[in-house]
């Protein structure tokens, strides 16, 4: 995991980090949806406009499409990273979910070393990104 994400998990805990990742990813999904609406509206305006207004509408379609593609990619990235991390958040010994402390990190490998708060078992969580 990136340094700032490991630091965030250390500071606020896994469960809050996971919740914030899901909220952020879904906010990007809403942005992608709004961009799709803007594209449809711009295409409709393009059909009925003339001259410079058509050029502006075409530009708005391109800009809306670019924003929508970026937002969709960001949504999928954040969601997949959060899910990949969440799938590794159960202690291999006691099965306690999401109750661990970060004890180290391997930034180059995108991994963090964690310790279960219940049974003190150590394991590695990889971000998978």
N, C-alpha and C positions, 0 to 999 in steps of 0.2 A: 504494500500500500504506500501511497505517497506520504511524505513526512507530515504534511498538514492534516491528512486524514487520520494518521496514527495519533498525532497530537490531539485531534478532536475526540477520538475515541478515548484517549487517556483522560482528557479534561471533563467531558460530559458523560462518559460511559457509552457502552455499546448500544443499549436500547434507545437512548435519545439520539445517538448518531444515526442509527438505522431509521428511526422515525423521520428525522430531518432529511435524510437521503430520499426517502419515499415521497415526502412532501415536495421537495425540490424537483424530483423527476416528474411528478404529476403536474406541477406548475408549468413545466416545459411542454407537457402533453396539451395542456389548455392553450398555451401559446401556439402550438402547431395547429390546433383546431381553429383558433381565431384567425390564423394566417390563411387557412383553407377558406374560411368565410370571406376574408378580404380578397382572395384571388377570385372567387366566384363573383363578388360584387364588382370588382374591377373589370372583369370580363364582360359583365352586363353593361357597365358604363361605357366600355370601349365600343360595344356594338352600336350604341346610340349616339356616340359623340363624333366630332369631326375635327380635323386639323390638329392643332397643338394639344387639344384635350385628349385626343386619341393617343398621342405620344406619351402624355403624362399617365394615362391609364395603363398603357403597355409597360411603362417603367414601374408603375405600382404593382403590376402583376409579377414582374421579375423580382422586385424587392420582397414582396410578400412570399413568393415561392422560396427565395433564398432563406428568409427568416424561418419559414415553415420547415424546410429541410434541416437547417441547423437545430431548431428546437426538437424535431423528431429524433435526430441523432443523439442529442444531449439527453433526452428522455430515456432512450434505450440504453445509453451508456450508464447513466446513474442508476437506473433500475437493475440492470444486469450486475453491476458492481455490488450494489446493496444485497441482492439475492445471493450472489456467489459468496459474499462474506457471511451472510446469515446462515447459509447452509453448513458452515463450518463452526458455528458459534456454540454448539453443544459440546459439553465436556465428554471426551471419549470414555472416561471411567464412570462417572456418576450420572451423566446425561443432563446435568443442569444447563439450561439454555440461557445464553447471554450474560451470565454472571461470571465475568473474568476480569482480570487486571492485565494491562499491557506491561510486560516486563522487558521487552526489547524489540528492536526492529531490524530488518534487513532491507534497507531502502532500495538497493540495487536489484534485489530479487522480488520486490513488492510483497514482502511478507512481514508479519509481526508475530513475536513470541508472546504467548498469553499464559496466564495461570488461573486455574479455577479457584473461585473464592470459597467454594464448599469443601473440596477435597485436596486442593493444592496441586493438582495434576498440571503439568506443562504440556502445551502443544503449539503448533504453528498454524496461523491463519494466513492464507494467500489471497490476494485481491483478485487474482485471475484476470487482470486487465493487461 
